[in-house]
Amino acid sequence: MQIDKDLDTRGLNCPLPILKAKKALTDMQTGQLLRVVSTDAGSVRDFQAFAKQTGNELVEQQTTGADFIHVLRRR
């Protein structure tokens, strides 16, 4: 998977990971991929809701140790 932009939001709690992702997506082109790494367990459901509300595609979510990784495709 070709990631176009990485965003590290480790240590930040809701709603900061979502707000930083939203800002990052505005600077990206349609179809580009954004990977967000978070340590907030609530970010799993937050990114699911964010994708549904904004129309950006949630391509993948995974947990690696204490990290929650979300990959979004810009609409």
The first five atom37 places (N, CA, C, CB, O) and aatype in JSON, in Angstrom:
{
  "aatype": [12, 5, 9, 3, 11, 3, 10, 3, 16, 1, 7, 10, 2, 4, 14, 10, 14, 9, 10, 11, 0, 11, 11, 0, 10, 16, 3, 12, 5, 16, 7, 5, 10, 10, 1, 19, 19, 15, 16, 3, 0, 7, 15, 19, 1, 3, 13, 5, 0, 13, 0, 11, 5, 16, 7, 2, 6, 10, 19, 6, 5, 5, 16, 16, 7, 0, 3, 13, 9, 8, 19, 10, 1, 1, 1],
  "atom_mask": [
    [1, 1, 1, 1, 1],
    [1, 1, 1, 1, 1],
    [1, 1, 1, 1, 1],
    [1, 1, 1, 1, 1],
    [1, 1, 1, 1, 1],
    [1, 1, 1, 1, 1],
    [1, 1, 1, 1, 1],
    [1, 1, 1, 1, 1],
    [1, 1, 1, 1, 1],
    [1, 1, 1, 1, 1],
    [1, 1, 1, 0, 1],
    [1, 1, 1, 1, 1],
    [1, 1, 1, 1, 1],
    [1, 1, 1, 1, 1],
    [1, 1, 1, 1, 1],
    [1, 1, 1, 1, 1],
    [1, 1, 1, 1, 1],
    [1, 1, 1, 1, 1],
    [1, 1, 1, 1, 1],
    [1, 1, 1, 1, 1],
    [1, 1, 1, 1, 1],
    [1, 1, 1, 1, 1],
    [1, 1, 1, 1, 1],
    [1, 1, 1, 1, 1],
    [1, 1, 1, 1, 1],
    [1, 1, 1, 1, 1],
    [1, 1, 1, 1, 1],
    [1, 1, 1, 1, 1],
    [1, 1, 1, 1, 1],
    [1, 1, 1, 1, 1],
    [1, 1, 1, 0, 1],
    [1, 1, 1, 1, 1],
    [1, 1, 1, 1, 1],
    [1, 1, 1, 1, 1],
    [1, 1, 1, 1, 1],
    [1, 1, 1, 1, 1],
    [1, 1, 1, 1, 1],
    [1, 1, 1, 1, 1],
    [1, 1, 1, 1, 1],
    [1, 1, 1, 1, 1],
    [1, 1, 1, 1, 1],
    [1, 1, 1, 0, 1],
    [1, 1, 1, 1, 1],
    [1, 1, 1, 1, 1],
    [1, 1, 1, 1, 1],
    [1, 1, 1, 1, 1],
    [1, 1, 1, 1, 1],
    [1, 1, 1, 1, 1],
    [1, 1, 1, 1, 1],
    [1, 1, 1, 1, 1],
    [1, 1, 1, 1, 1],
    [1, 1, 1, 1, 1],
    [1, 1, 1, 1, 1],
    [1, 1, 1, 1, 1],
    [1, 1, 1, 0, 1],
    [1, 1, 1, 1, 1],
    [1, 1, 1, 1, 1],
    [1, 1, 1, 1, 1],
    [1, 1, 1, 1, 1],
    [1, 1, 1, 1, 1],
    [1, 1, 1, 1, 1],
    [1, 1, 1, 1, 1],
    [1, 1, 1, 1, 1],
    [1, 1, 1, 1, 1],
    [1, 1, 1, 0, 1],
    [1, 1, 1, 1, 1],
    [1, 1, 1, 1, 1],
    [1, 1, 1, 1, 1],
    [1, 1, 1, 1, 1],
    [1, 1, 1, 1, 1],
    [1, 1, 1, 1, 1],
    [1, 1, 1, 1, 1],
    [1, 1, 1, 1, 1],
    [1, 1, 1, 1, 1],
    [1, 1, 1, 1, 1]
  ],
  "atom_positions": [
    [[0.85, -1.18, 0.0], [0.0, 0.0, 0.0], [0.9, 1.24, 0.0], [-0.97, 0.0, 1.23], [1.8, 1.37, 0.82]],
    [[0.64, 2.15, -0.92], [1.43, 3.38, -1.06], [0.82, 4.48, -0.18], [1.49, 3.82, -2.55], [-0.2, 5.07, -0.54]],
    [[1.45, 4.76, 0.95], [0.98, 5.81, 1.86], [1.56, 7.14, 1.38], [1.39, 5.52, 3.34], [2.77, 7.27, 1.18]],
    [[0.69, 8.13, 1.21], [1.14, 9.45, 0.74], [1.53, 10.38, 1.87], [0.04, 10.09, -0.09], [2.36, 11.27, 1.69]],
    [[0.93, 10.19, 3.05], [1.23, 11.08, 4.17], [1.04, 10.3, 5.47], [0.33, 12.36, 4.15], [0.08, 9.56, 5.62]],
    [[1.98, 10.48, 6.41], [1.89, 9.87, 7.74], [1.62, 10.94, 8.78], [3.19, 9.09, 8.08], [2.13, 12.06, 8.69]],
    [[0.8, 10.58, 9.76], [0.46, 11.5, 10.83], [0.59, 10.75, 12.15], [-0.98, 12.08, 10.65], [-0.1, 9.76, 12.37]],
    [[1.47, 11.22, 13.03], [1.68, 10.59, 14.33], [0.93, 11.39, 15.39], [3.21, 10.51, 14.67], [1.29, 12.52, 15.7]],
    [[-0.13, 10.78, 15.93], [-0.91, 11.46, 16.97], [-0.81, 10.71, 18.3], [-2.39, 11.58, 16.54], [-1.7, 10.81, 19.15]],
    [[0.27, 9.97, 18.48], [0.46, 9.23, 19.73], [0.48, 10.2, 20.91], [1.78, 8.4, 19.69], [1.09, 11.27, 20.84]],
    [[-0.21, 9.81, 21.98], [-0.26, 10.64, 23.18], [-1.38, 11.66, 23.18], [0.0, 0.0, 0.0], [-1.64, 12.3, 24.2]],
    [[-2.04, 11.83, 22.04], [-3.15, 12.79, 21.96], [-4.47, 12.06, 22.14], [-3.12, 13.54, 20.61], [-4.65, 10.95, 21.64]],
    [[-5.4, 12.69, 22.84], [-6.71, 12.09, 23.05], [-7.76, 12.79, 22.2], [-7.1, 12.16, 24.53], [-7.55, 13.88, 21.68]],
    [[-8.9, 12.12, 22.08], [-10.03, 12.63, 21.32], [-10.35, 14.06, 21.77], [-11.27, 11.7, 21.49], [-10.36, 14.33, 22.97]],
    [[-10.6, 14.95, 20.87], [-10.79, 14.79, 19.42], [-9.54, 15.14, 18.61], [-11.94, 15.64, 18.97], [-9.64, 15.26, 17.38]],
    [[-8.39, 15.31, 19.22], [-7.21, 15.8, 18.5], [-6.76, 14.91, 17.33], [-6.08, 15.94, 19.46], [-6.43, 15.46, 16.27]],
    [[-6.73, 13.57, 17.45], [-6.34, 12.78, 16.28], [-7.25, 13.03, 15.07], [-6.36, 11.3, 16.63], [-6.77, 13.1, 13.94]],
    [[-8.55, 13.15, 15.31], [-9.51, 13.4, 14.22], [-9.27, 14.8, 13.63], [-10.97, 13.27, 14.73], [-9.25, 14.96, 12.41]],
    [[-9.11, 15.79, 14.48], [-8.9, 17.16, 13.99], [-7.63, 17.28, 13.17], [-8.85, 18.14, 15.17], [-7.61, 17.95, 12.14]],
    [[-6.55, 16.62, 13.62], [-5.29, 16.66, 12.87], [-5.43, 15.91, 11.55], [-4.15, 16.06, 13.71], [-4.86, 16.33, 10.54]],
    [[-6.17, 14.81, 11.54], [-6.4, 14.05, 10.3], [-7.22, 14.88, 9.32], [-7.11, 12.71, 10.59], [-6.93, 14.9, 8.12]],
    [[-8.23, 15.55, 9.83], [-9.08, 16.39, 8.97], [-8.25, 17.48, 8.3], [-10.23, 17.02, 9.78], [-8.4, 17.74, 7.11]],
    [[-7.38, 18.11, 9.07], [-6.52, 19.16, 8.53], [-5.56, 18.59, 7.48], [-5.72, 19.84, 9.66], [-5.36, 19.18, 6.42]],
    [[-4.97, 17.44, 7.78], [-4.03, 16.81, 6.84], [-4.72, 16.44, 5.54], [-3.39, 15.56, 7.47], [-4.15, 16.61, 4.46]],
    [[-5.95, 15.94, 5.61], [-6.68, 15.53, 4.42], [-6.99, 16.71, 3.5], [-7.99, 14.84, 4.82], [-7.05, 16.54, 2.28]],
    [[-7.18, 17.9, 4.06], [-7.5, 19.06, 3.23], [-6.33, 19.44, 2.32], [-7.88, 20.25, 4.1], [-6.53, 20.06, 1.27]],
    [[-5.11, 19.06, 2.71], [-3.92, 19.37, 1.91], [-3.58, 18.27, 0.91], [-2.74, 19.62, 2.81], [-2.58, 18.36, 0.2]],
    [[-4.41, 17.23, 0.85], [-4.11, 16.07, 0.0], [-5.02, 16.04, -1.23], [-4.27, 14.77, 0.8], [-6.07, 16.68, -1.26]],
    [[-4.58, 15.29, -2.24], [-5.34, 15.14, -3.48], [-6.31, 13.96, -3.35], [-4.4, 14.94, -4.69], [-6.09, 13.05, -2.55]],
    [[-7.37, 13.97, -4.14], [-8.33, 12.88, -4.18], [-7.61, 11.56, -4.46], [-9.41, 13.14, -5.24], [-6.79, 11.48, -5.37]],
    [[-7.93, 10.54, -3.67], [-7.35, 9.22, -3.86], [-6.08, 8.96, -3.08], [0.0, 0.0, 0.0], [-5.65, 7.81, -2.97]],
    [[-5.46, 9.99, -2.53], [-4.24, 9.79, -1.76], [-4.57, 9.16, -0.4], [-3.49, 11.14, -1.56], [-5.68, 9.29, 0.11]],
    [[-3.56, 8.46, 0.16], [-3.75, 7.75, 1.42], [-3.04, 8.45, 2.58], [-3.24, 6.32, 1.3], [-1.89, 8.88, 2.46]],
    [[-3.76, 8.55, 3.69], [-3.23, 9.12, 4.93], [-3.21, 8.03, 5.99], [-4.1, 10.35, 5.41], [-4.23, 7.38, 6.24]],
    [[-2.05, 7.83, 6.61], [-1.96, 6.88, 7.71], [-1.84, 7.67, 9.01], [-0.75, 5.89, 7.54], [-0.98, 8.54, 9.14]],
    [[-2.72, 7.35, 9.96], [-2.72, 8.02, 11.27], [-2.4, 6.97, 12.33], [-4.1, 8.73, 11.55], [-3.05, 5.93, 12.39]],
    [[-1.4, 7.26, 13.16], [-1.05, 6.37, 14.27], [-1.46, 7.07, 15.56], [0.49, 6.01, 14.27], [-1.08, 8.21, 15.81]],
    [[-2.26, 6.35, 16.37], [-2.79, 6.93, 17.6], [-2.62, 5.94, 18.75], [-4.28, 7.3, 17.42], [-2.49, 4.73, 18.52]],
    [[-2.61, 6.45, 19.97], [-2.59, 5.58, 21.15], [-3.92, 5.65, 21.89], [-1.43, 5.98, 22.09], [-4.08, 5.03, 22.95]],
    [[-4.87, 6.39, 21.37], [-6.19, 6.54, 21.97], [-7.09, 5.41, 21.49], [-6.81, 7.94, 21.62], [-7.43, 5.34, 20.31]],
    [[-7.49, 4.52, 22.41], [-8.34, 3.37, 22.04], [-9.66, 3.82, 21.42], [-8.61, 2.5, 23.27], [-10.22, 3.12, 20.59]],
    [[-10.15, 4.97, 21.83], [-11.4, 5.5, 21.27], [-11.28, 5.91, 19.82], [0.0, 0.0, 0.0], [-12.28, 6.14, 19.15]],
    [[-10.05, 6.02, 19.32], [-9.85, 6.45, 17.94], [-10.39, 5.43, 16.94], [-8.38, 6.71, 17.68], [-10.7, 5.8, 15.8]],
    [[-10.5, 4.18, 17.33], [-11.02, 3.16, 16.41], [-12.43, 3.52, 15.98], [-10.99, 1.75, 17.07], [-12.72, 3.6, 14.79]],
    [[-13.3, 3.73, 16.93], [-14.69, 4.09, 16.58], [-14.79, 5.53, 16.06], [-15.62, 3.91, 17.79], [-15.65, 5.84, 15.23]],
    [[-13.91, 6.41, 16.55], [-13.92, 7.8, 16.09], [-13.61, 7.88, 14.6], [-12.9, 8.63, 16.88], [-14.28, 8.63, 13.87]],
    [[-12.62, 7.13, 14.12], [-12.26, 7.18, 12.71], [-13.33, 6.5, 11.84], [-10.91, 6.51, 12.48], [-13.53, 6.89, 10.69]],
    [[-14.0, 5.49, 12.38], [-15.11, 4.87, 11.64], [-16.22, 5.89, 11.42], [-15.66, 3.63, 12.4], [-16.75, 6.02, 10.31]],
    [[-16.57, 6.63, 12.46], [-17.62, 7.65, 12.37], [-17.17, 8.81, 11.48], [-17.99, 8.17, 13.77], [-17.95, 9.32, 10.68]],
    [[-15.91, 9.21, 11.6], [-15.36, 10.3, 10.8], [-15.45, 9.97, 9.31], [-13.89, 10.58, 11.2], [-15.86, 10.8, 8.5]],
    [[-15.06, 8.76, 8.95], [-15.1, 8.34, 7.54], [-16.53, 8.36, 7.02], [-14.49, 6.94, 7.37], [-16.79, 8.82, 5.91]],
    [[-17.44, 7.87, 7.81], [-18.85, 7.83, 7.4], [-19.41, 9.24, 7.21], [-19.7, 7.06, 8.44], [-20.15, 9.5, 6.26]],
    [[-19.06, 10.16, 8.09], [-19.58, 11.52, 8.04], [-18.96, 12.35, 6.92], [-19.34, 12.21, 9.36], [-19.64, 13.21, 6.34]],
    [[-17.68, 12.11, 6.61], [-16.99, 12.96, 5.65], [-16.94, 12.39, 4.24], [-15.6, 13.22, 6.12], [-16.66, 13.12, 3.29]],
    [[-17.2, 11.1, 4.09], [-17.13, 10.49, 2.77], [-15.74, 10.02, 2.39], [0.0, 0.0, 0.0], [-15.54, 9.48, 1.3]],
    [[-14.76, 10.22, 3.29], [-13.43, 9.66, 3.06], [-13.49, 8.17, 3.38], [-12.34, 10.39, 3.93], [-14.19, 7.76, 4.31]],
    [[-12.76, 7.36, 2.61], [-12.81, 5.91, 2.8], [-11.84, 5.46, 3.87], [-12.52, 5.19, 1.48], [-10.66, 5.81, 3.83]],
    [[-12.33, 4.67, 4.84], [-11.48, 4.06, 5.84], [-10.99, 2.74, 5.24], [-12.24, 3.84, 7.22], [-11.71, 1.74, 5.24]],
    [[-9.76, 2.75, 4.74], [-9.22, 1.61, 4.0], [-8.82, 0.48, 4.94], [-8.01, 2.05, 3.17], [-9.04, -0.69, 4.63]],
    [[-8.24, 0.85, 6.08], [-7.72, -0.18, 6.99], [-7.62, 0.36, 8.4], [-6.34, -0.68, 6.52], [-7.35, 1.54, 8.62]],
    [[-7.84, -0.54, 9.37], [-7.58, -0.24, 10.78], [-6.89, -1.45, 11.37], [-8.91, 0.12, 11.56], [-7.29, -2.58, 11.11]],
    [[-5.86, -1.21, 12.14], [-5.19, -2.32, 12.82], [-4.59, -1.85, 14.13], [-4.09, -2.93, 11.92], [-4.36, -0.65, 14.34]],
    [[-4.35, -2.81, 15.01], [-3.73, -2.53, 16.3], [-2.39, -3.22, 16.35], [-4.64, -2.98, 17.48], [-2.29, -4.42, 16.1]],
    [[-1.35, -2.47, 16.67], [-0.01, -3.01, 16.81], [0.52, -2.56, 18.15], [0.92, -2.55, 15.63], [0.91, -1.41, 18.32]],
    [[0.54, -3.47, 19.1], [0.96, -3.11, 20.46], [0.0, -2.08, 21.03], [0.0, 0.0, 0.0], [-1.2, -2.32, 21.1]],
    [[0.53, -0.93, 21.43], [-0.3, 0.15, 21.99], [-0.77, 1.12, 20.92], [0.48, 0.91, 23.06], [-1.48, 2.09, 21.22]],
    [[-0.38, 0.88, 19.66], [-0.72, 1.79, 18.57], [-1.96, 1.33, 17.8], [0.46, 1.93, 17.61], [-2.13, 0.14, 17.52]],
    [[-2.81, 2.28, 17.48], [-3.97, 2.05, 16.63], [-3.68, 2.76, 15.31], [-5.32, 2.57, 17.31], [-3.46, 3.97, 15.29]],
    [[-3.69, 2.0, 14.23], [-3.3, 2.54, 12.92], [-4.53, 2.62, 12.03], [-2.2, 1.66, 12.26], [-5.27, 1.64, 11.88]],
    [[-4.75, 3.79, 11.45], [-5.91, 4.04, 10.59], [-5.39, 4.53, 9.25], [-6.89, 5.08, 11.25], [-4.52, 5.4, 9.2]],
    [[-5.91, 3.98, 8.17], [-5.54, 4.44, 6.83], [-6.8, 4.95, 6.14], [-4.86, 3.29, 6.0], [-7.78, 4.22, 5.98]],
    [[-6.75, 6.21, 5.73], [-7.89, 6.87, 5.08], [-7.52, 7.24, 3.65], [-8.32, 8.13, 5.86], [-6.4, 7.67, 3.37]],
    [[-8.49, 7.06, 2.73], [-8.31, 7.51, 1.35], [-9.1, 8.79, 1.17], [-8.76, 6.42, 0.33], [-10.3, 8.83, 1.44]],
    [[-8.43, 9.82, 0.71], [-9.06, 11.14, 0.51], [-10.13, 11.05, -0.56], [-8.0, 12.2, 0.1], [-9.91, 10.49, -1.64]],
    [[-11.29, 11.59, -0.26], [-12.41, 11.57, -1.23], [-12.2, 12.57, -2.33], [-13.73, 11.85, -0.54], [-13.04, 12.69, -3.23]]
  ]
}
